[in-house]
Amino acid sequence: MALAASLFLRQNQSLVMTPQLMQSIQLLQMTHVELTQFIEQEVEKNPLLEISAGEDGRGADEPFTGETYSESDDGAQPDLYETATAGSAGSAPETLDGGLDNVFPDDAGPRAADAPELLGQWKSMPGGGEDGEGYDLDAFVASRKTLRDVLNEQIPFALADPVDRLIAQHLVDQLDEAGYLQGSTAETALKLGKPAADIERVLARLQELDPPGVFARTLSECLAIQLRALDRLDPAMAVLLDNLELLARRDFATLKKLCGVGEEDLLDMLAEIRKLDPKPGTRYETSASEAVVPDIIVRAAPDGTWHVELNADTLPRVLVNRDYYAAVSRRTSRDSADYTFLNDCLQTANWLTRSLDQRARTIMKVAMEIVRQQDAFLLHGVDHLRPLNLKTIAEAIKMHESTVSRVTSNKYMLTPRGLFELKYFFTVSIGSAEGGDSHSAESVRHRIRTMIAQEAPEAVLSDDDIVDALRKGGVDLARRTVAKYREAMNIPSSVQRRREKRALAKAAGG
């Protein structure tokens, strides 16, 4: 057979990941903070994009499009992100009095002493308004002191020698957030060219500063410093601090032998330790705690259904300024680079508004289906949490599992039962002992936690007892699975719980 070149025409379809499609996928899994930062960057690059600055989250001439969705909706949803026209800003109405002839009238009467000047200073401060409303008092609040600030204020009073102060500053720089000393004294002595004895002497003086327990190298040393300040570091307590691993295992019998004390004395020692701070430096932590902002809000409706709505605070309002586009395009030649740039900006702006609208709709679909699946949980609590997986939600809303996974990542739902991450509602299925409906792993863990919390000191439940109790309740679970769940919840074994509860019961009875 002769070999020859030939041409063939063939048609096929394939999914191509365009840059805009990849960006839309990334938008779907972004958190509220990440989405806000991304939009701010786009607004800086695109002159046609604007962020609505209205008090209620919308522009002055943009209609409010936020709607409340309930389980009984017919699927008709208004646009959450509209390609609205932003009105021109900066033009003051002609009716305003802009004359300067009556601002400073000649008045022979007595002038209030510096009142206008003080008022102007008040208004010029951050948050100052015409009537003082909306004033931010945080602008006057002094910043919180850090651990290093507190220690640096005490060092001049604790150490008089400038060389000792230099060593102290070097040791302060080696503290972590909890107040523990990370470097060794030998390394510090080698760096500073001083004897190790001098470093130890300065360190011992620094360990007397506030807060008690700072400059410790281990947990036992941290607790010993605090007990020494309270004059409670006796030999028995020192032995207890040297055997904290036995305390962690709740091996009270061995601790009593090592410390040479009775059960009541050991309980008193444990009570003293509970009052101590294992991380004294964290009380000066300056990092602000960020509150979780829910992306979806679920409320009970009067007719017995659930109202599901997107949190307006997590929906950035993005506008496309078409007035600006029309004004500039009329003055720009169609063959110029400026006109091409302007068209690219318009396409990007339209794509962003459509992507944000699609993102909001997808989150709503997933959230509404989760609420429909977990209706019993919202009504009765965690005992009625149903087993659920991504495939069930994806098939119900006719989307891919990967899309549902991206939607449920780092997004939260505020319900009458509390604030939960969307991932919380997805739990594995545990078979029923009687062949009925399956149980979710989270509800089973809740049952185990409740049974252990209600057990009596004389009747502590073993893992086998928990298995039998769960089987009577219709849950078929192996003993090793019960042990795994118990350890994941940081619940000690039955032997350790029996020791602790008996000791606490005797202390309460005595």
C-alpha positions in Angstrom: 0.0 0.0 0.0 1.4 3.4 -1.0 1.8 6.1 1.6 0.3 9.5 0.7 -0.6 12.7 2.6 -4.3 13.6 2.8 -6.6 16.1 4.6 -9.5 15.3 6.8 -12.2 17.6 8.3 -13.4 16.6 11.7 -15.7 18.3 14.2 -15.5 17.7 18.0 -16.5 19.4 21.2 -14.3 19.9 24.2 -14.3 22.0 27.3 -11.7 24.6 27.3 -10.7 26.3 30.5 -10.5 30.0 29.5 -8.9 32.5 31.8 -12.3 34.0 32.5 -13.8 30.6 33.4 -10.9 29.9 35.7 -11.4 33.3 37.3 -15.1 32.5 37.8 -14.3 29.3 39.5 -11.9 31.1 41.8 -14.6 33.7 42.6 -16.9 30.9 43.7 -14.6 29.7 46.4 -13.4 33.0 47.7 -14.4 34.2 51.1 -16.0 37.6 51.8 -12.6 39.2 52.6 -10.9 37.7 49.6 -13.7 38.7 47.3 -13.6 42.3 48.6 -9.9 42.5 48.1 -10.2 41.1 44.5 -13.0 43.6 43.6 -10.9 46.5 45.0 -8.0 45.5 42.8 -10.3 45.3 39.8 -11.8 48.7 40.5 -8.3 50.2 40.6 -7.5 48.8 37.2 -10.8 49.4 35.5 -12.1 53.0 35.2 -15.6 51.8 34.4 -16.1 49.8 37.6 -17.4 51.5 40.8 -18.3 50.2 44.2 -21.6 51.4 45.6 -21.1 53.7 48.6 -24.7 54.0 49.8 -25.5 53.6 53.5 -27.5 50.5 52.7 -25.1 49.0 50.3 -26.4 50.5 47.0 -25.9 53.5 45.0 -28.0 56.6 45.0 -29.9 55.8 41.8 -29.6 52.0 42.0 -32.7 50.0 43.0 -32.2 47.6 45.9 -32.2 44.1 44.5 -31.7 42.0 47.6 -34.6 39.6 48.1 -35.5 37.0 50.7 -35.8 33.5 49.4 -37.9 30.8 51.0 -38.2 27.1 50.5 -41.5 27.7 48.7 -40.1 30.1 46.0 -40.9 29.2 42.4 -37.3 29.8 41.3 -37.8 33.3 39.9 -35.0 35.3 41.3 -34.1 38.9 40.6 -30.7 40.0 39.6 -28.4 40.2 42.6 -25.8 42.1 40.7 -27.2 44.5 38.0 -25.2 46.3 35.4 -26.6 49.5 36.6 -25.7 53.0 35.4 -23.8 55.0 38.0 -24.9 58.6 38.1 -22.4 61.4 37.7 -20.9 62.5 41.0 -19.3 65.7 42.0 -21.8 68.1 40.5 -23.4 70.2 43.2 -27.0 71.4 42.8 -27.5 74.9 41.7 -29.9 75.6 44.5 -27.2 75.3 47.1 -25.9 78.6 48.6 -22.4 78.8 47.3 -21.8 82.5 48.0 -19.1 83.6 50.3 -20.6 87.0 51.1 -22.6 85.8 54.1 -20.1 83.3 55.6 -18.4 85.8 57.8 -20.8 88.7 58.3 -19.6 91.8 60.1 -21.0 91.5 63.6 -20.2 93.9 66.3 -21.5 91.7 69.0 -19.3 89.6 71.3 -17.9 86.4 69.7 -17.9 83.1 71.5 -14.4 82.5 72.7 -12.8 80.2 70.1 -16.1 78.1 69.8 -16.1 78.0 65.9 -12.4 77.0 65.9 -12.9 74.2 68.4 -16.0 73.0 66.4 -13.9 73.0 63.3 -11.2 70.9 65.0 -13.9 68.5 66.2 -15.3 68.1 62.7 -11.9 67.6 61.2 -11.2 64.6 63.5 -11.9 61.1 62.2 -15.6 60.3 62.5 -16.6 63.9 63.5 -19.9 65.0 61.9 -22.1 68.1 61.9 -23.9 67.0 65.1 -21.2 64.8 66.5 -23.0 61.6 65.5 -21.0 58.7 64.2 -18.0 59.8 66.1 -15.4 57.1 66.5 -14.2 57.0 70.0 -11.6 54.4 69.1 -9.6 57.2 67.5 -8.8 58.4 71.0 -8.3 55.1 72.7 -4.7 54.3 73.4 -3.3 51.3 71.6 -3.0 48.1 73.6 0.4 47.4 75.0 2.3 44.4 73.8 4.2 42.0 76.0 7.5 43.6 75.0 6.2 47.0 75.9 5.2 45.9 79.4 8.6 44.2 80.0 10.6 47.1 78.7 8.9 49.4 81.1 10.0 47.2 84.1 13.5 46.4 83.0 15.0 49.8 84.1 13.6 49.3 87.6 14.8 45.6 87.8 18.3 46.0 86.4 20.6 48.9 87.1 23.7 47.8 85.2 23.6 48.9 81.5 25.2 45.6 80.5 22.5 43.7 82.2 19.9 45.8 80.5 21.5 45.0 77.1 21.3 41.2 78.0 17.7 41.7 79.1 16.8 43.3 75.8 18.3 40.4 73.9 16.3 37.9 76.0 13.1 39.9 75.4 13.6 39.6 71.7 13.7 35.8 72.0 10.2 35.5 73.6 7.3 34.0 71.7 3.7 35.1 71.9 3.0 33.0 75.0 5.9 34.5 76.9 8.3 31.5 76.7 12.0 31.9 76.0 12.9 30.2 72.8 16.7 30.6 72.7 19.1 28.9 75.1 21.3 30.8 77.5 24.4 29.1 76.1 23.7 30.6 72.6 23.0 34.0 74.1 26.2 33.9 76.0 28.1 33.0 72.9 26.5 35.8 70.9 27.1 38.5 73.5 30.5 37.3 74.5 29.5 37.1 78.2 29.7 34.3 80.7 26.7 31.9 80.9 26.5 32.6 84.6 25.7 36.3 83.8 23.0 35.3 81.4 21.4 33.0 84.0 21.6 35.7 86.6 19.8 38.2 84.4 17.3 35.6 83.3 16.5 34.8 87.0 15.8 38.5 87.6 13.6 38.8 84.5 11.5 35.8 85.7 10.4 38.0 88.6 8.7 40.5 86.3 5.0 40.7 85.5 3.2 38.8 84.2 4.3 36.0 86.4 5.6 33.0 84.4 7.3 34.9 81.6 10.8 34.0 80.4 10.1 30.3 81.2 11.6 27.6 79.0 9.1 24.8 79.8 5.6 24.5 81.1 6.7 23.2 84.4 9.1 26.1 84.8 6.3 28.5 83.9 4.0 27.1 86.6 6.9 26.9 89.1 7.6 30.7 88.6 3.9 31.5 89.3 3.7 29.2 92.4 7.0 30.7 93.7 5.4 34.2 93.5 2.4 32.9 95.5 4.7 31.1 98.0 3.2 27.8 97.2 6.2 26.0 95.7 6.8 23.3 98.3 8.7 20.0 97.7 5.5 18.1 97.0 4.4 20.7 94.4 7.8 20.6 92.8 7.6 16.8 92.3 4.1 17.3 90.8 5.4 19.8 88.3 8.2 17.4 87.3 5.6 14.7 86.5 3.0 16.7 84.5 2.8 13.8 82.0 1.2 11.7 84.8 -1.2 14.5 85.5 -2.2 14.6 81.8 -2.9 10.8 82.0 -4.9 11.4 85.2 -2.7 8.8 87.0 -3.6 10.1 90.5 -2.4 7.0 92.3 1.1 7.3 91.1 1.2 11.0 91.7 0.1 10.5 95.4 3.0 8.1 95.9 5.6 10.3 94.2 4.5 13.5 96.0 3.9 11.7 99.4 0.6 13.3 100.0 -3.0 12.1 100.5 -5.9 12.3 98.2 -7.3 15.5 99.6 -3.8 17.3 99.5 -3.4 16.2 95.9 -6.8 17.7 95.0 -5.8 20.9 96.7 -2.6 20.9 94.7 -4.5 20.3 91.4 -6.8 23.2 92.3 -3.8 25.5 92.7 -2.5 24.5 89.3 -5.8 25.1 87.6 -5.7 28.7 88.8 -2.3 29.3 87.0 -1.8 30.7 83.5 0.1 28.3 81.2 0.6 31.1 78.6 1.1 34.3 80.4 2.1 36.3 77.3 -1.2 35.8 75.5 -3.0 38.3 77.7 -1.1 41.0 75.8 -1.9 39.7 72.4 -2.5 42.6 70.1 -3.9 40.7 67.1 -7.6 41.6 66.7 -10.0 38.7 66.8 -12.1 38.7 63.6 -15.8 37.8 64.0 -17.1 35.3 61.5 -19.6 37.0 59.1 -22.3 34.6 57.9 -22.8 34.4 54.1 -26.3 33.0 54.5 -29.0 33.8 57.0 -31.8 31.3 57.7 -35.0 32.4 59.6 -38.2 30.6 60.5 -41.2 31.8 58.5 -44.7 32.2 60.0 -46.0 29.5 57.7 -43.6 26.9 59.0 -41.1 27.1 56.2 -37.6 28.6 56.2 -36.6 31.9 54.7 -33.1 31.6 53.2 -31.3 34.8 52.2 -27.9 36.0 51.4 -26.3 38.3 53.9 -26.2 41.8 52.3 -23.0 42.6 54.2 -21.1 40.0 52.2 -22.4 41.1 48.8 -20.2 43.8 47.3 -22.2 46.1 45.1 -20.4 46.6 41.8 -21.6 49.1 39.2 -20.6 49.7 35.6 -20.5 53.4 34.8 -22.0 53.4 31.3 -22.4 57.2 31.3 -18.6 57.5 31.5 -18.1 54.9 28.8 -20.6 56.7 26.4 -19.0 60.1 27.1 -15.4 58.9 26.4 -16.3 56.7 23.5 -17.9 59.6 21.6 -14.7 61.6 21.9 -12.3 58.7 21.0 -11.5 57.4 17.5 -12.5 53.8 16.9 -9.1 53.0 15.6 -7.2 54.3 18.6 -5.6 52.3 21.4 -7.7 54.2 23.9 -10.9 52.9 22.3 -9.6 49.4 22.4 -8.7 49.7 26.0 -12.1 51.1 26.9 -13.9 48.2 25.2 -11.7 45.7 27.0 -12.6 47.5 30.3 -16.3 47.3 29.4 -16.1 43.6 28.7 -14.2 42.9 31.9 -16.7 44.9 33.9 -19.7 43.1 32.4 -18.0 39.7 33.0 -17.4 40.6 36.6 -21.0 41.6 37.3 -22.3 38.5 35.6 -19.8 36.3 37.6 -20.8 37.9 40.9 -24.5 37.4 40.1 -23.8 33.7 39.2 -21.8 33.3 42.3 -24.6 34.6 44.5 -27.2 32.4 42.7 -25.0 29.3 43.1 -24.6 29.9 46.8 -28.3 30.4 47.2 -29.1 27.1 45.4 -26.7 25.2 47.6 -27.9 26.8 50.8 -31.5 26.3 50.0 -31.0 22.6 49.3 -29.0 22.2 52.5 -31.8 23.7 54.5 -34.3 21.4 52.7 -32.2 18.3 53.5 -31.5 19.3 57.1 -34.9 20.6 58.1 -35.1 18.2 61.1 -31.8 19.5 62.4 -33.1 23.1 62.3 -36.2 22.1 64.2 -35.0 19.6 66.7 -31.2 19.9 67.0 -28.0 17.9 66.3 -29.6 14.5 67.2 -31.6 14.8 64.0 -28.7 15.8 61.7 -29.1 13.7 58.6 -26.1 12.1 56.8 -25.4 14.1 53.7 -22.7 14.2 51.0 -21.8 16.5 48.1 -23.2 14.2 45.5 -26.7 14.4 47.0 -26.7 18.2 46.9 -25.1 18.2 43.4 -27.7 15.9 41.9 -30.6 17.9 43.5 -29.5 21.2 42.1 -28.0 19.7 38.9 -24.5 20.9 39.4 -21.1 19.2 39.6 -19.8 18.0 43.0 -16.7 20.2 42.6 -18.9 23.3 42.3 -20.7 22.3 45.5 -17.4 21.7 47.2 -16.1 25.2 46.3 -19.4 26.8 47.5 -19.3 25.2 50.9 -15.6 26.0 51.6 -15.1 28.7 54.2 -18.7 29.9 54.0 -21.0 30.1 57.0 -24.7 29.9 57.6 -26.5 31.6 60.5 -29.4 29.5 61.7 -31.7 29.5 64.7 -29.4 26.8 66.1 -26.3 28.9 65.8 -23.6 29.7 63.3 -22.2 26.8 61.3 -19.9 26.3 58.4 -21.6 24.8 55.4 -19.2 21.8 55.6 -20.7 21.0 59.0 -23.9 19.7 57.4 -22.0 17.1 55.4 -21.3 14.0 57.6 -20.7 10.4 56.8 -23.5 7.9 57.1 -23.6 5.3 60.0 -25.8 2.3 59.5 -28.9 1.6 61.6 -29.0 -1.5 63.9 -32.6 -2.1 63.0 -32.4 -1.5 59.2 -34.0 1.9 59.3 -32.7 5.3 58.3 -28.9 5.9 58.7 -27.5 8.2 61.3 -24.9 11.0 60.7 -21.5 10.8 62.4 -22.0 14.2 64.0 -25.2 13.1 65.7 -23.6 9.9 66.9 -20.7 11.9 68.4 -23.2 14.1 70.1 -24.9 11.0 71.7 -21.5 9.7 72.9 -20.6 13.0 74.4 -24.0 13.3 76.1 -23.8 9.8 77.6 -20.4 10.3 79.0 -21.4 13.7 80.5 -24.3 12.1 82.3 -22.5 9.0 83.6 -22.2 8.6 87.4 -18.9 8.1 89.2 -19.9 4.6 90.3 -21.1 3.6 86.8 -18.6 4.9 84.3 -19.3 3.7 80.8 -16.7 1.7 79.0 -16.5 1.7 75.2 -18.4 -1.7 75.1 -21.1 -0.2 77.3 -21.4 2.8 74.8 -21.6 0.4 71.9 -24.5 -1.5 73.6 -26.3 1.7 74.5 -26.0 3.0 70.9 -27.2 -0.3 69.5 -30.3 -0.1 71.7 -30.8 3.4 70.3 -30.7 2.0 66.7 -27.0 2.9 65.9 -24.8 0.1 64.7 -21.2 1.1 65.6 -18.0 -0.9 66.2 -16.1 -0.5 69.4 -13.0 0.8 67.7 -15.1 3.5 66.0 -16.4 4.5 69.4 -12.9 4.7 70.8 -11.8 6.8 67.7 -14.7 9.3 68.2 -14.0 9.5 71.9 -10.3 10.3 71.4 -11.2 12.8 68.7 -13.3 14.7 71.2 -10.5 14.6 73.8 -12.4 12.4 76.2 -10.2 10.1 78.3 -10.8 6.4 78.7 -13.2 4.9 81.2 -10.3 4.1 83.6 -9.1 7.6 83.7 -12.6 9.0 84.0 -13.4 6.7 86.9 -10.3 7.9 88.8 -11.0 11.6 88.2 -14.8 11.4 89.0 -14.2 9.4 92.2 -11.6 11.9 93.3 -13.9 14.9 92.6 -16.8 13.1 94.3 -14.7 12.6 97.5 -13.5 16.2 97.4 -17.1 17.4 97.1 -18.3 15.1 99.9 -15.5 16.2 102.2 
